[in-house]
Amino acid sequence: MDQDYERRLLRQIDFHNVADNVPSPENGKSPNQNRVSKEANSDSGKGKSVKEQVYQADPNPAAPSPVGHGTWSRAELLSSDLLSPVADSVAYAALLKNELLGAGIEKVTDPQTEDRRFQMPMQERSNLFRYALNCKKAPADDGNEISPYSLSPLSNKSHKLLRSPRKPTRKISKIPFKVLDAPELQDDFYLNLVDWSASNVLSVGLGACVYLWSACTSQVTRLCDLSVDGDSVTSVCWNERGNLVAVGTHKGYVQIWDASAGKKLTCLEGHSARVGALAWNADQLSSGSRDRLILQRDIRTPPLQAERRLQGHRQEVCGLKWSPDHQHLASGGNDNKLFVWNNSSLSPVQQYTEHLAAVKAIAWSPHQHGLLASGGGTADRCIRFWNTLTCQPLQCVDTGSQVCNLAWSKHANELVSTHGYSQNQILVWKYPSLTQVAKLTGHSYRVLYLAISPDGEAIVTGAGDETLRFWNVFSKTRSTKESKSVLNLFTRIR
């Protein structure tokens, strides 16, 4: 072997060994990111009014490249789609194995979501770390041989590796793009004080008042003040159109407000204790209370005329969600029970008792008909999935901390969960593999409140640290890997 050529090869291998010790962008943070994160966490949120604070992070932190200037030129590597901050070292290692060991690698798998081992025969993979003098390069494919006049020293397999398409790496910012002060935001697990309307307006219950914040203009208005009646806000919920907001109170009332006019339309009675959960179904409004009742009322009729009383829970009702087809209502209570109701019965048609703590977090999947997710409190810490078409449990994952909220992405088969004791984190999950896509931290108290933006791309979280934090977690692009079963009749009806 030519001594100069051999010396260059050894220099490449030494440089690659040094590059392997460079920390991955997933684990390491740039100084700017650490500084911004500390600023965001030090936010006191003790202002007298809702105050907007915007934090911005460096979107393109500098990352060292493990590819040097040696026998294989950097221009050839940059011409491919393989050089992401995580995958460039993997691609370089594949090139070395192709040229030195004749591995015949043509494709590099995604190091985040797939097996890190290269796609090669098992017998060749077992020889990777053996020193041998009789290693032979894999023969080039017929019809695809490199021209003898090519100036590139790379083999045919390595050229295929560089030309192989690669899925772009999913990037989720670990820092909120907006932080709002929310003084008097209660640290109460059983309340629901934040909701985001279809008209892009956020409603927040702070003490005895309900405030509206426009995501378009950043304007804040006070909708109502219950301190005159000695009452306080315990839940808020927008209707589907985004023009009416329901307000549950500590004294057991449910008020309906016209948001654009700032006018109270009606006040519904019937509960004897605080109303902590609300859910709209077209013009029908369901309310859950500490008095263990669920009341369903049509706001178009006079009060109490079309009231339905659903009895089943033995303790406070803290979670309510209607299914996307408007046919079933899921309810969770402090009795650790999850019930499913329909429109024709006053008793639950399904009962799930596997949770070991209060069930507040409830979410219906918009992608699979009848798929329901629920989360348990501190003594349970699990997210469970149910097939309500067959009444069977599907999957369960232990999150390690109290599950406060759940919400599905509108575009991809993913969901987000917020947590309390003891990690106060926000997790993004891929379903059905239940792999974690991202972990977001920043709240110093348990993350009790969650809402999704109308475009389905951002979420807002609220906590007892009296802050609201906005995160970009979901993509607007629908996943291409979603499978639609031909046996599901609902996917074929237009």
HELIX and SHEET records of a PDB file:
HELIX    1   1 GLN A    3  ALA A   19  1                                  17    
HELIX    2   2 PRO A   31  ASN A   41  1                                  11    
HELIX    3   3 ARG A   74  LEU A   78  1                                   5    
HELIX    4   4 ASP A   88  LEU A  101  1                                  14    
HELIX    5   5 MET A  122  ARG A  125  1                                   4    
HELIX    6   6 ASN A  156  ARG A  163  1                                   8    
HELIX    7   7 LEU A  226  ASP A  229  5                                   4    
HELIX    8   8 LEU A  489  ARG A  492  5                                   4    
SHEET    1   A 5 GLU A  52  GLN A  53  0                                        
SHEET    2   A 5 LYS A 178  ASP A 181 -1                                        
SHEET    3   A 5 THR A 467  ASN A 472 -1                                        
SHEET    4   A 5 ALA A 458  ALA A 463 -1                                        
SHEET    5   A 5 VAL A 447  ILE A 452 -1                                        
SHEET    1   B 4 VAL A 194  TRP A 196  0                                        
SHEET    2   B 4 VAL A 201  LEU A 206 -1                                        
SHEET    3   B 4 CYS A 209  SER A 214 -1                                        
SHEET    4   B 4 VAL A 220  ASP A 225 -1                                        
SHEET    1   C 4 VAL A 233  TRP A 238  0                                        
SHEET    2   C 4 LEU A 244  THR A 249 -1                                        
SHEET    3   C 4 VAL A 254  ASP A 258 -1                                        
SHEET    4   C 4 LYS A 263  LEU A 268 -1                                        
SHEET    1   D 4 VAL A 275  ASN A 281  0                                        
SHEET    2   D 4 GLN A 284  SER A 289 -1                                        
SHEET    3   D 4 LEU A 293  ASP A 298 -1                                        
SHEET    4   D 4 ARG A 308  GLN A 311 -1                                        
SHEET    1   E 4 VAL A 317  TRP A 322  0                                        
SHEET    2   E 4 HIS A 328  GLY A 333 -1                                        
SHEET    3   E 4 LEU A 338  ASN A 342 -1                                        
SHEET    4   E 4 GLN A 350  TYR A 352 -1                                        
SHEET    1   F 4 VAL A 359  TRP A 364  0                                        
SHEET    2   F 4 LEU A 371  GLY A 376 -1                                        
SHEET    3   F 4 CYS A 382  ASN A 387 -1                                        
SHEET    4   F 4 GLN A 392  ASP A 398 -1                                        
SHEET    1   G 4 VAL A 403  TRP A 408  0                                        
SHEET    2   G 4 GLU A 414  HIS A 419 -1                                        
SHEET    3   G 4 ILE A 426  LYS A 430 -1                                        
SHEET    4   G 4 THR A 435  LEU A 440 -1                                        
END                                                                             
